[in-house]
Amino acid sequence: MMVEVLASLSQIHRVIDAESLALEAQLGVPICIPNCGKCCETVLAHRIEADFAISAMIGEGKFHEMVSRCEGWLLERHKVAQIYEGPPVGIVQTKIAEEWHELVHMPCIFLEGDKGCLIYGGRPLVCRAFGVTHAPGPTPDFCPRPLGVGENQRCRGYIDNQQLEQAVKALLAGLADKEWATSGWLPAIIYREACPDKYRALVADNKVASAKIIGVTADYGLLWQEQLETIWQRQREVVASVS
């Protein structure tokens, strides 16, 4: 069953990659520019995506480097994650929730010195979707890539593929083990899947900040334009309320 699910996820990756090439051809500019990495922050991903990344990096000979970086991230005492009270259960404390939200602003641990990605071949959906199935960035002027044909600073091109969106939703909804659809910070869930005994030991010894090991069942991943427009609307409402 796992092999079939990973094959289905790989097919979705190929569709997104093909859509990316089609969008580049239409715009006449690259989706990503060299030596940027601006969008490469710590992301949430599903456990099934962690398994895909593990499989891909074993094949590329990068498994041990990937796991080492994940372990380092878990053990590092980041300033934004200072509470060590074990895995949150039930309603998460406000302070831990605030730390959880701060973690997203940290640079991705897989970002290389040349702004390449260590796990590019196994990167999760949220990374592949950026600037492809939604406009590039939490704000319209976020992405530094050049404007393409028909674009302006307030209106960026993206692919609206309803079949792709339904395929992703169907994949996650159809998982035999619903735990595979659980999301978490990418370094944490990769380490949990790759080294389950070590992961449990670190958590049991209270060596990992609570905000780093929160699992979520809601879909927080930014994959589609309607999600981004909801964020933009909230930002406009905040500005309006302040002014």
C-alpha positions as CSV (number, residue, x, y, z in Angstrom):
1,M,0.0,0.0,0.0
2,M,2.8,2.4,0.9
3,V,4.4,1.9,-2.5
4,E,1.2,2.6,-4.3
5,V,0.6,5.9,-2.3
6,L,4.2,7.0,-3.0
7,A,3.7,6.3,-6.7
8,S,0.6,8.4,-6.7
9,L,2.3,11.2,-4.9
10,S,5.2,11.0,-7.4
11,Q,2.7,11.3,-10.3
12,I,1.3,14.5,-8.7
13,H,4.8,15.9,-8.4
14,R,5.3,15.2,-12.2
15,V,2.1,17.1,-13.0
16,I,3.1,20.1,-10.9
17,D,6.6,20.1,-12.5
18,A,5.0,20.0,-15.9
19,E,2.7,22.8,-15.0
20,S,5.7,24.8,-13.8
21,L,7.4,24.4,-17.2
22,A,4.1,25.4,-19.0
23,L,3.8,28.5,-16.8
24,E,7.4,29.5,-17.5
25,A,6.8,29.1,-21.3
26,Q,3.7,31.2,-21.1
27,L,5.3,34.0,-19.0
28,G,8.6,33.9,-20.8
29,V,10.5,34.1,-17.4
30,P,11.8,31.4,-15.0
31,I,9.6,30.6,-12.0
32,C,12.6,30.7,-9.7
33,I,15.7,32.8,-10.1
34,P,19.2,31.6,-9.2
35,N,20.7,32.4,-5.8
36,C,17.5,33.5,-4.2
37,G,16.0,31.2,-1.6
38,K,13.7,33.9,-0.3
39,C,10.7,31.5,-0.1
40,C,12.7,28.7,1.5
41,E,11.5,28.8,5.1
42,T,10.6,26.0,7.5
43,V,7.4,24.4,6.1
44,L,4.7,22.0,7.2
45,A,4.4,18.8,5.3
46,H,2.4,15.5,5.6
47,R,4.0,12.4,7.0
48,I,3.5,10.6,3.7
49,E,5.6,13.4,2.2
50,A,8.3,12.7,4.7
51,D,8.3,9.1,3.6
52,F,8.7,10.2,0.0
53,A,11.6,12.5,0.9
54,I,13.3,9.6,2.8
55,S,12.9,7.3,-0.2
56,A,14.1,9.9,-2.6
57,M,17.2,10.8,-0.6
58,I,18.1,7.2,0.0
59,G,18.1,6.9,-3.8
60,E,20.3,10.0,-4.2
61,G,22.7,9.1,-1.4
62,K,21.7,12.1,0.7
63,F,19.8,10.3,3.4
64,H,22.3,10.6,6.2
65,E,23.0,14.3,5.6
66,M,19.2,14.9,5.5
67,V,18.7,13.1,8.8
68,S,21.7,14.8,10.4
69,R,20.2,18.2,9.6
70,C,16.8,17.2,11.0
71,E,18.4,16.1,14.3
72,G,20.4,19.3,14.6
73,W,17.2,21.3,14.1
74,L,15.3,19.4,16.7
75,L,18.1,19.7,19.3
76,E,19.1,23.3,18.6
77,R,17.7,25.8,21.2
78,H,16.2,28.4,18.9
79,K,15.3,31.7,20.5
80,V,11.8,31.5,19.1
81,A,11.1,28.1,20.7
82,Q,11.9,28.2,24.4
83,I,9.2,26.0,26.0
84,Y,10.2,22.4,26.8
85,E,7.1,20.7,28.2
86,G,6.9,17.6,26.0
87,P,4.3,17.1,23.2
88,P,1.3,19.4,23.6
89,V,-1.9,17.5,24.3
90,G,-5.4,18.9,23.6
91,I,-5.7,22.6,23.4
92,V,-2.2,24.1,22.9
93,Q,-1.0,26.8,25.3
94,T,-1.1,30.2,23.8
95,K,2.7,30.7,24.3
96,I,3.5,27.4,22.6
97,A,1.2,28.3,19.8
98,E,2.9,31.6,19.3
99,E,6.3,29.8,19.2
100,W,4.9,27.4,16.6
101,H,3.9,30.3,14.4
102,E,7.3,31.9,14.8
103,L,9.1,28.7,13.5
104,V,7.8,29.3,10.0
105,H,10.0,32.3,9.6
106,M,13.2,30.3,10.1
107,P,15.3,29.5,7.0
108,C,14.8,25.9,5.8
109,I,17.6,23.7,7.0
110,F,17.9,22.1,3.6
111,L,18.8,25.4,1.9
112,E,22.4,25.1,0.6
113,G,25.0,27.8,0.5
114,D,24.4,28.3,-3.2
115,K,20.6,28.6,-2.4
116,G,20.0,25.2,-3.9
117,C,17.9,22.6,-2.0
118,L,19.5,19.4,-0.5
119,I,16.3,17.5,-0.9
120,Y,15.1,19.0,-4.1
121,G,14.0,15.7,-5.6
122,G,12.0,14.8,-2.5
123,R,10.7,18.3,-1.5
124,P,7.1,18.5,-0.4
125,L,4.1,19.7,-2.2
126,V,4.1,23.2,-0.6
127,C,7.6,23.8,-2.0
128,R,6.7,22.6,-5.5
129,A,3.4,24.6,-5.6
130,F,5.1,28.0,-4.7
131,G,4.6,30.4,-7.6
132,V,3.0,27.6,-9.7
133,T,-0.5,26.8,-8.4
134,H,-0.7,30.2,-6.5
135,A,0.9,33.6,-7.0
136,P,4.5,33.7,-5.6
137,G,4.4,35.0,-2.0
138,P,2.3,35.9,1.0
139,T,2.2,39.5,-0.5
140,P,2.0,40.4,-4.1
141,D,5.4,42.1,-4.1
142,F,7.2,39.3,-2.2
143,C,8.9,37.4,-5.0
144,P,11.9,39.0,-6.7
145,R,11.6,37.1,-10.0
146,P,11.2,39.3,-13.1
147,L,7.7,40.0,-14.3
148,G,6.5,37.9,-17.2
149,V,4.1,38.5,-20.1
150,G,0.9,40.0,-18.9
151,E,2.1,40.4,-15.3
152,N,2.5,43.4,-13.1
153,Q,3.6,43.9,-9.5
154,R,0.1,43.4,-8.1
155,C,-0.9,40.6,-10.5
156,R,1.3,37.5,-11.0
157,G,0.6,34.5,-13.1
158,Y,-0.2,31.0,-11.8
159,I,-1.8,27.8,-12.9
160,D,-5.4,27.1,-12.0
161,N,-5.7,23.3,-12.4
162,Q,-8.8,22.0,-10.6
163,Q,-8.0,18.4,-11.5
164,L,-4.7,18.7,-9.8
165,E,-6.2,20.2,-6.7
166,Q,-8.8,17.4,-6.6
167,A,-6.1,14.8,-7.1
168,V,-4.1,16.1,-4.1
169,K,-7.3,16.1,-1.9
170,A,-8.3,12.6,-3.1
171,L,-4.8,11.3,-2.3
172,L,-4.9,12.6,1.2
173,A,-8.5,11.7,1.9
174,G,-8.0,8.1,0.5
175,L,-5.0,7.2,2.7
176,A,-5.6,3.9,4.5
177,D,-3.6,5.1,7.5
178,K,-4.9,8.6,8.4
179,E,-1.7,9.2,10.3
180,W,0.0,9.6,7.0
181,A,-2.1,12.8,6.4
182,T,-1.0,14.3,9.7
183,S,1.2,17.4,9.2
184,G,4.2,18.7,11.1
185,W,7.3,20.7,10.6
186,L,9.3,19.0,7.9
187,P,12.5,18.4,9.9
188,A,10.5,16.9,12.7
189,I,8.4,14.5,10.7
190,I,11.3,13.4,8.5
191,Y,13.3,12.5,11.7
192,R,10.2,10.8,13.2
193,E,9.8,8.6,10.2
194,A,13.5,7.9,9.6
195,C,14.6,7.4,13.2
196,P,11.4,6.6,15.2
197,D,13.2,5.2,18.3
198,K,15.7,8.1,18.5
199,Y,12.8,10.6,18.0
200,R,10.8,9.1,20.8
201,A,13.9,9.1,23.1
202,L,14.6,12.8,22.4
203,V,11.0,13.7,23.1
204,A,10.9,11.5,26.2
205,D,14.1,13.2,27.5
206,N,12.5,16.6,26.9
207,K,15.3,17.6,24.5
208,V,13.0,19.1,21.8
209,A,11.0,22.3,22.1
210,S,7.2,21.6,22.4
211,A,6.5,23.9,19.4
212,K,8.6,21.7,17.1
213,I,6.7,18.5,17.7
214,I,3.1,19.7,17.3
215,G,1.2,17.5,14.9
216,V,-1.8,19.1,13.1
217,T,-4.6,17.4,11.2
218,A,-5.9,20.7,9.5
219,D,-4.4,21.5,6.1
220,Y,-2.1,24.5,6.8
221,G,-0.1,24.0,3.7
222,L,-0.3,26.8,1.1
223,L,-1.0,25.1,-2.2
224,W,-3.8,27.0,-4.0
225,Q,-4.6,30.5,-5.0
226,E,-7.8,30.7,-3.0
227,Q,-5.8,30.0,0.2
228,L,-3.4,32.9,-0.7
229,E,-6.3,35.2,-1.4
230,T,-7.8,34.4,2.0
231,I,-4.5,35.5,3.6
232,W,-4.4,38.7,1.5
233,Q,-8.0,39.5,2.6
234,R,-7.1,39.1,6.3
235,Q,-4.1,41.4,5.8
236,R,-6.3,44.0,4.2
237,E,-8.8,43.7,7.1
238,V,-5.9,44.2,9.6
239,V,-4.7,47.3,7.8
240,A,-8.2,48.7,7.6
241,S,-8.9,48.1,11.3
242,V,-5.6,49.8,12.3
243,S,-6.1,52.8,10.1
